[in-house]
Every structure is written in structure tokens, then in C-alpha cells.
Amino acid sequence: MTEKTFKTKFDNFDAKFERSMQAIAKSFADNAEVMALILKEIRDIHEGNKHFRESMSSLYGDVFSHDKRIDNLDVRVEKLESKVK
């Protein structure tokens, strides 16, 4: 193999290698964008779940409070009914 042939083959290999490395770098860049988007979505879901849990906790407290007031009213009505009889 002559020096010119070797240089030509090496240049061809070098060009293909460079294109391959650029494609890999682009792929990593594309994946980084996708991963950032996925991470953002996971954070949004987490925040939504946190808000939901806080809302449910508040509603549960309201229900408990109303149930307690209803029980109190039931006792008061029973006392009034017993006085009327």
C-alpha cells in the first residue's frame, strides 16, 4: 500500500469517524432535552399530588368538624325531645 493510498483511506476513516462522533454528540444533546422535559413533568406531577393531598387533608378536617357539630346537634335534639315528653 502506498503512502497516498494509506492517507486517502485514513482521511476517509477520519471523516466517517468525525461524522459518527457528531451524531453521537447530537444524540446525547437530544436525550438531555428529553430527560429535562421528563424531569419537569415528574416535578409537576409531584407538586400536583402535594396540592391534592393538602386539599384532601383540609376537606377531611372540614368533614370531621361537621360530623362533630352534627353529633352535638343530635345530642341537643335528643335532650329537647326528652324534655318535651
C-alpha positions in Angstrom: 0.0 0.0 0.0 1.4 3.3 -1.0 1.5 6.3 1.3 -1.0 8.2 -0.8 -3.5 5.2 -0.7 -3.0 4.9 3.1 -3.5 8.7 3.5 -6.7 8.6 1.4 -8.1 5.6 3.4 -7.2 7.3 6.7 -8.8 10.6 5.6 -12.0 8.6 4.7 -11.9 6.8 8.0 -11.3 10.1 9.9 -14.2 11.8 8.1 -16.6 8.9 8.9 -15.4 8.8 12.5 -15.9 12.6 12.9 -19.5 12.3 11.5 -20.2 9.4 13.8 -19.0 11.4 16.8 -21.1 14.4 15.8 -24.1 12.1 15.5 -23.4 10.7 19.0 -23.0 14.1 20.5 -26.2 15.3 18.9 -28.0 12.2 20.2 -26.7 13.0 23.8 -27.9 16.6 23.4 -31.3 15.4 22.2 -31.6 13.0 25.1 -30.6 15.7 27.6 -33.5 17.8 26.4 -35.9 14.8 26.7 -34.6 14.0 30.1 -35.0 17.6 31.2 -38.6 17.5 30.0 -39.3 14.3 31.8 -37.8 15.7 35.0 -40.0 18.8 34.7 -43.1 16.6 34.2 -42.2 14.5 37.2 -41.8 17.6 39.3 -45.2 19.0 38.1 -46.9 15.7 38.9 -45.3 15.7 42.4 -46.5 19.3 43.0 -50.0 18.3 41.8 -50.1 15.4 44.2 -48.8 17.5 47.0 -51.6 20.0 46.4 -54.2 17.2 46.1 -53.0 15.7 49.5 -53.2 19.1 51.1 -56.7 19.8 49.7 -57.9 16.3 50.8 -56.5 16.9 54.3 -58.3 20.2 54.5 -61.6 18.6 53.3 -61.2 15.7 55.7 -60.8 18.2 58.6 -63.9 20.0 57.4 -65.9 16.8 57.3 -64.7 15.8 60.7 -65.7 19.2 62.1 -69.1 19.0 60.5 -69.6 15.4 61.8 -68.7 16.6 65.3 -71.2 19.5 65.0 -74.0 17.2 63.8 -73.3 14.8 66.6 -73.6 17.7 69.0 -76.8 18.8 67.5 -78.2 15.2 67.7 -77.5 15.2 71.4 -79.1 18.6 71.8 -82.2 17.4 69.9 -82.4 14.3 72.0 -82.3 16.4 75.2 -85.0 18.7 73.8 -87.2 15.7 72.8 -86.8 14.1 76.2 -87.9 17.4 77.9 -91.0 17.6 75.6 -92.2 14.1 76.5 
